[in-house]
Amino acid sequence: MPESLRPEILDKLDEKYREKLSYFARLLISQSKYRRLQQEVLERKQEIKKGETLTHQEIWDKVDV
């Protein structure tokens, strides 16, 4: 759909439907925005279950401060 038609279609919708569409769009954006972070959290949880974590001392040794 061409960009120029999108605002026209939204203007023709009832306020109730515009609000629903806006809510749905915000949900989709927030889900896609945080999908990568959610995946990383799940990976870290799996590492913790497997015991593949660094100790506090190992972290400081890698930082080399």
C-alpha positions in Angstrom: 0.0 0.0 0.0 1.5 3.4 -0.9 2.5 5.6 1.9 0.1 8.4 0.8 -3.0 6.2 1.3 -2.2 5.1 4.8 -3.3 8.3 6.6 -6.4 8.5 4.4 -7.4 5.0 5.5 -6.8 5.8 9.2 -8.9 9.0 8.9 -11.9 7.0 7.5 -11.9 4.6 10.5 -14.1 5.2 13.5 -12.3 6.4 16.6 -12.8 3.1 18.3 -11.1 1.2 15.5 -8.3 3.7 15.3 -7.6 3.2 19.0 -7.6 -0.6 18.6 -5.3 -0.4 15.6 -3.0 1.9 17.5 -2.9 -0.4 20.5 -2.1 -3.4 18.3 0.7 -1.5 16.4 2.3 -0.5 19.8 2.2 -4.1 20.9 3.9 -5.3 17.7 6.6 -2.6 17.9 7.3 -3.4 21.6 7.4 -7.1 21.0 9.8 -6.8 18.1 11.9 -4.3 20.0 12.5 -6.6 22.9 12.6 -9.9 21.1 16.4 -9.8 20.9 16.7 -9.0 24.6 14.2 -11.7 25.6 16.3 -14.3 23.6 19.4 -13.2 25.3 17.8 -13.6 28.7 16.6 -17.1 27.8 20.2 -18.0 26.7 21.6 -16.7 29.9 19.1 -18.7 31.9 20.2 -21.9 30.0 23.8 -21.1 30.7 23.1 -20.7 34.4 21.2 -24.1 34.5 24.2 -25.7 32.8 26.6 -24.0 35.2 28.3 -22.1 32.4 28.7 -18.9 34.3 31.8 -16.9 35.4 32.6 -16.4 39.0 33.1 -12.8 40.3 36.9 -13.3 40.4 36.9 -14.7 36.8 35.1 -11.6 35.6 37.6 -9.3 37.3 40.5 -11.3 35.9 39.1 -10.9 32.4 38.6 -7.1 32.9 42.3 -6.9 33.9 41.9 -3.8 36.1 
